[in-house]
Amino acid sequence: MDKATFKQVLLRLGFVDSKFLEDIEKEEKSENLTSDNLVSKMWKTLAGEAKGHVTLNNVRIFLLAMMGTYTDPGLPRADQNLQKIENNEYGYFNDFGDLFLDQEDIPKVQKLYH
């Protein structure tokens, strides 16, 4: 999904409200972009900036991590070519862009987003 769809998913799931999204839209259109907001941080963490999109499954895994729940993507890690994306604090991505978080990442994600 692209960034606009990603924002709408967060809105419909209740993780952000419409006023917050409006403020982000204004800020992103401004030439004086100074802060890194919650949505932009999540977009970058989910490799949206690097890949130009995020997957619904990765959003699900990350939002559950924000709520304190560890969820494995259901793919055997040993069979994956896991790589860290540059400047990405959490997890690893396989060749298909699937996010793999470690159990230790969950408290870090919670701390940053709560």
N, C-alpha and C positions, 0 to 999 in steps of 0.2 A: 504494500500500500504506500502511496505517496504521503508527504508530510501533511497535506490538508486532510486527507482521510484519517491519518493517524490522530490528528487533533480531534476530529469528530468522534472517533472511537473512544478517546479519553473522556470526552464530554458526555457521550451517551452512557458510558459505564459509571459516571459519577465521580471520576477522579479529578476533574477540573470543572469549573462552572463557566457559563457563557460570558460573564463579565471578565473573567480572567483571560479567556481566549481572545476577547475583543481587545483587551489591553496588550496582549502579546502580538496580535496582528498589527496594531498601531505601532508598537515598538519595532517590529520587524520591517515595517515600511519606512520608518524613520531612518535618516542617514546617520543619526547619532546613536547607533546601537551600542549600549554600554554594558548591559547586564546579560548574563547567561541564565535564562529562565528555566523553570522546571521542565517544560515541554521540550525545549531545545536540548537540555541535558539528557533527557530520556532518548530523544531522537539520535543523538550522538552515541550514547551508550549502546543502543540497539543497532549500531552501524548504519543508520540511515544516511548520515552525511557521507560516509565512505562508499556505500553501495547505491545511494539514491532512492532507497525504499527500505521498509521493514516488513517482516512477516507477521501475520496475526498470531502464530504460535509463539514467536519471540516476545511479542507484546504480552501475551498471556503469562508466559514464564516470568517475565520481569515484573508485571503487576502483582502476581502472587508473591514474588520475592519481597516487594514493597510491603505487602501485608504480613510478611513473616513466614510464608509457606515455601518450603523447598520442593520444587517440582523438576523431575528429570525429564528431558525431552523424549525419552522412550527409545533412544537409539544407543546401541552399545558403543561406549566411548573408545574401546580398544580398536574398533573398526573405523574410527574417524580420523581424519587428518585435521586435528584441532590447531588453530592458530590464534594468536592474540592480534587484535587490530590496534594499530598505532594510536596512542593517546586514549585508549579505552581502558577504564579502570576495572571493569567487571567481566568475568567469563571469557570464554573462547568460542570461536565460530568454526564450523566445519566448512568444507568446500561448497556446500549448498547454502550456506548462510544461516544454519541452525545455531541458536545460542545454547551454550552449555555453561551453567553456573555451578560453582562448587558450593557445598554446604556452608563453607566459611564466608562466602560472598553475601549471604542473606543478611546478617547483622550489619554489614557495611552498607548495603543498599538501603536498609531501613533507616540507618542513621543519617544518610545523606538526604533522603526524601521525606523524613518526618520532622 
